[in-house]
């Protein structure tokens, strides 16, 4: 029985340098740097299970970010707008 084939992640030089820079940045949000790590490991040809095991996340989480990156590239790694009550306290 064969499962679904994961989307192949192919990075341009600019995308790779951006992802690596985000991992090294101290002020980058943790969520973004984790997503960048996932994409870099996926670009090495690893399966979602292997990436998840290395980073301590579920394989479905890796698959979600892989699909979003393939679809929207770098912009797909940012958080999407969440509906709900508007903020009452600013940053």
Secondary structure as UniProt FT lines:
FT   HELIX           13..24
FT   HELIX           30..43
FT   TURN            44..45
FT   HELIX           48..55
FT   HELIX           59..72
FT   HELIX           73..77
//
